[in-house]
Amino acid sequence: MARILITSGPTRQYIDPVRYLTNASSGRMGCSLAESAVAAGHEVVVVSGPVMVDYPSEATVLWVTTTEEMLDVARQEFATCDGLIGVAAPCDYRPQFVQGQKISKTGQPLVLELIETPDIVATLGAEKGSRWVVGFALETEDHRFRALVKLEKKSCDLMVLNGPEAMNSDDNQVEVLAKDGSVLASISGSKPEVANHIMQIVSQRLVQA
């Protein structure tokens, strides 16, 4: 059995003390993967952004808010894990400057300068050593090509490709891609059903490797 790190949910990047950038990730896919991994007998650590789902009680759950916090905590936990499933949808951009007070309306356009946040899966993938990494790619065009590029750039062993319709949904439709570009599986159904299939592939190809 393995000790598996799962990143889950969205992150928030604050503009001012009350407003933030985020996305519609619900954490349901991460929760389903955690449940499936626990059921398979694995030790599970979840690093989660703000969500309303109930992760399995058997898992260790560590809560974070920003992308930078998620990376810091995930990096600490990954040091003692056998593998990572990076299903979280971290916010890719943050304001260059965060206002210390609530921004007041002026009747004029508000211009935000955004800079990229760290890529969590790519960072941990570069540091993985003998450990394994499974990434998730949500794409709206050139789906498989973009997912395979990410697989290589992020040093992943598998990449799970899905689309924006997966966000905040009870169901999902994914392709599981291998390093050689082959499609190992096309899976659709409820997120728990999809998670079970993904975990079977992870167990067969990575955990028992």
Phi, psi and omega per residue, in radians:
M1 nan 2.799 -3.020
A2 -2.116 2.792 2.948
R3 -1.752 1.987 -2.979
I4 -1.985 2.275 3.044
L5 -1.674 2.265 3.091
I6 -2.151 2.131 2.983
T7 -1.632 2.464 -2.968
S8 -2.572 2.656 3.035
G9 1.391 -3.093 3.123
P10 -1.570 3.059 2.893
T11 -2.153 2.950 3.138
R12 -2.166 2.389 3.067
Q13 -2.104 1.969 -2.992
Y14 -1.335 2.451 3.030
I15 -1.603 -0.747 3.066
D16 -2.553 -3.046 -3.049
P17 -1.068 -0.295 -3.077
V18 -2.159 -0.189 -3.085
R19 -2.054 2.572 -3.109
Y20 -2.643 2.817 2.989
L21 -1.611 2.457 3.094
T22 -2.801 -2.875 3.054
N23 -2.514 -3.097 -2.981
A24 -1.563 0.206 3.135
S25 -1.025 2.317 -3.082
S26 -1.736 -0.289 -3.048
G27 1.481 0.008 -3.090
R28 -1.156 -0.658 3.132
M29 -1.190 -0.737 3.094
G30 -1.097 -0.704 3.110
C31 -1.117 -0.757 3.136
S32 -1.122 -0.693 3.092
L33 -1.157 -0.670 3.092
A34 -1.099 -0.766 3.122
E35 -1.085 -0.751 -3.133
S36 -1.148 -0.714 3.136
A37 -1.165 -0.717 3.091
V38 -1.093 -0.777 -3.131
A39 -1.081 -0.515 3.124
A40 -1.427 -0.030 3.088
G41 1.655 0.133 -3.134
H42 -1.439 2.706 2.979
E43 -1.508 2.258 -2.979
V44 -2.154 2.310 3.002
V45 -2.074 2.167 3.131
V46 -1.919 2.221 2.986
V47 -1.892 1.944 -2.957
S48 -2.133 2.463 2.923
G49 -1.374 -3.064 -3.064
P50 -1.199 1.973 3.103
V51 -2.471 2.943 -3.128
M52 -1.854 0.105 -3.114
V53 -1.381 2.809 3.098
D54 -1.859 1.832 3.102
Y55 -1.227 2.703 -3.122
P56 -1.032 2.455 -3.091
S57 -1.121 -0.415 -3.134
E58 -1.293 -0.289 -3.124
A59 -1.534 2.622 2.962
T60 -1.493 2.136 -3.088
V61 -2.004 2.185 3.133
L62 -2.048 2.138 -3.031
W63 -1.663 2.396 3.094
V64 -2.373 2.977 3.121
T65 -2.053 -0.962 -3.041
T66 -1.653 2.894 3.078
T67 -1.085 -0.707 3.130
E68 -1.094 -0.695 3.090
E69 -1.144 -0.733 3.130
M70 -1.066 -0.733 3.118
L71 -1.125 -0.783 -3.116
D72 -1.057 -0.828 -3.102
V73 -1.233 -0.740 3.139
A74 -1.097 -0.686 3.133
R75 -1.113 -0.730 3.099
Q76 -1.068 -0.779 -3.086
E77 -1.289 -0.593 -3.095
F78 -1.100 -0.440 -3.131
A79 -1.051 -0.456 -3.113
T80 -2.007 0.306 -3.135
C81 -1.926 2.800 3.092
D82 -1.556 -0.437 -3.111
G83 -2.853 2.919 -3.122
L84 -2.216 2.372 2.917
I85 -2.007 1.863 -3.058
G86 -1.637 1.401 -3.101
V87 -1.672 -0.118 3.137
A88 -1.088 2.763 3.059
A89 -2.058 1.280 -3.105
P90 -1.111 2.558 3.064
C91 -1.133 2.192 -3.021
D92 -1.423 -0.253 -3.097
Y93 -2.325 2.656 3.030
R94 -2.396 2.684 3.084
P95 -1.097 2.472 3.093
Q96 -1.138 -0.575 3.105
F97 -2.258 2.270 3.074
V98 -1.747 2.170 -3.133
Q99 -1.227 2.406 -3.122
G100 -1.325 -0.377 3.126
Q101 -2.162 2.780 3.113
K102 -1.018 2.287 -3.140
I103 -1.260 2.196 -3.124
S104 -1.573 2.610 3.066
K105 -1.175 2.436 3.109
T106 -2.177 -0.116 -3.047
G107 1.473 -0.027 -3.122
Q108 -1.958 2.725 3.082
P109 -1.024 2.530 3.093
L110 -1.811 2.151 -3.117
V111 -1.787 2.178 3.095
L112 -1.942 2.306 3.005
E113 -1.697 2.072 -3.074
L114 -1.911 2.474 3.048
I115 -2.186 2.721 -3.082
E116 -1.214 2.538 2.998
T117 -1.583 2.889 3.130
P118 -1.101 2.592 3.049
D119 -1.556 1.912 -3.018
I120 -1.144 -0.882 -3.094
V121 -1.141 -0.711 3.123
A122 -1.112 -0.712 -3.141
T123 -1.116 -0.834 -3.131
L124 -1.248 -0.589 3.089
G125 -1.083 -0.675 3.130
A126 -1.189 -0.366 -3.098
E127 -1.860 0.149 -2.911
K128 -1.225 -0.515 -3.096
G129 1.090 -2.126 -3.124
S130 -1.548 -0.007 3.126
R131 -1.409 2.918 -3.130
W132 -1.968 2.733 -3.103
V133 -2.384 2.271 3.036
V134 -2.002 2.140 3.135
G135 -1.826 2.860 3.019
F136 -2.111 2.376 3.108
A137 -2.150 2.075 3.050
L138 -1.796 2.011 -3.041
E139 -2.188 2.638 3.095
T140 -1.982 -0.164 3.082
E141 -2.717 2.740 -3.106
D142 0.776 0.857 -2.900
H143 -0.913 -1.042 -3.019
R144 -1.206 -0.696 3.131
F145 -1.046 -0.845 -3.117
R146 -1.124 -0.669 3.134
A147 -1.138 -0.692 3.139
L148 -1.218 -0.617 3.050
V149 -1.072 -0.772 3.126
K150 -1.133 -0.672 3.132
L151 -0.983 -0.794 -3.121
E152 -1.261 -0.821 -3.065
K153 -1.132 -0.531 -3.077
K154 -1.715 0.126 3.092
S155 1.018 0.702 -3.141
C156 -1.493 2.697 3.040
D157 -1.617 -0.521 3.032
L158 -2.459 2.647 3.037
M159 -2.255 2.301 3.103
V160 -1.802 2.071 -3.083
L161 -1.745 2.239 2.994
N162 -2.500 -3.091 -3.068
G163 -2.102 3.090 -3.079
P164 -1.136 -0.356 3.120
E165 -1.163 -0.247 3.124
A166 -1.282 -0.427 -3.057
M167 -1.194 2.294 3.102
N168 0.991 0.569 -3.142
S169 -2.068 2.736 3.076
D170 -1.449 -0.292 -3.062
D171 -2.051 2.921 3.111
N172 -2.677 2.700 3.054
Q173 -2.349 2.089 -3.000
V174 -2.342 2.797 2.884
E175 -2.078 2.403 3.071
V176 -1.796 2.071 -3.038
L177 -1.892 2.449 3.097
A178 -1.686 2.979 -3.101
K179 -1.038 -0.565 -3.095
D180 -1.439 0.073 3.113
G181 1.587 -0.064 -3.127
S182 -1.322 2.635 3.084
V183 -1.611 1.916 -3.109
L184 -1.321 -0.539 -3.120
A185 -2.872 2.551 2.938
S186 -2.009 2.076 -2.969
I187 -2.203 2.364 3.041
S188 -2.457 2.636 3.140
G189 2.579 -2.844 3.078
S190 -1.161 2.735 -3.122
K191 -1.057 -0.667 3.036
P192 -1.071 -0.683 3.115
E193 -1.144 -0.783 3.130
V194 -1.103 -0.728 3.138
A195 -1.070 -0.714 3.138
N196 -1.082 -0.738 3.113
H197 -1.139 -0.744 3.124
I198 -1.073 -0.775 -3.128
M199 -1.130 -0.578 3.077
Q200 -1.089 -0.749 3.133
I201 -1.173 -0.754 3.114
V202 -1.049 -0.786 -3.132
S203 -1.100 -0.751 -3.090
Q204 -1.235 -0.699 -2.996
R205 -1.692 -0.432 -3.003
L206 -2.095 -0.883 -3.051
V207 -1.153 -0.724 -3.099
Q208 -1.627 0.081 -3.115
A209 -1.188 nan nan
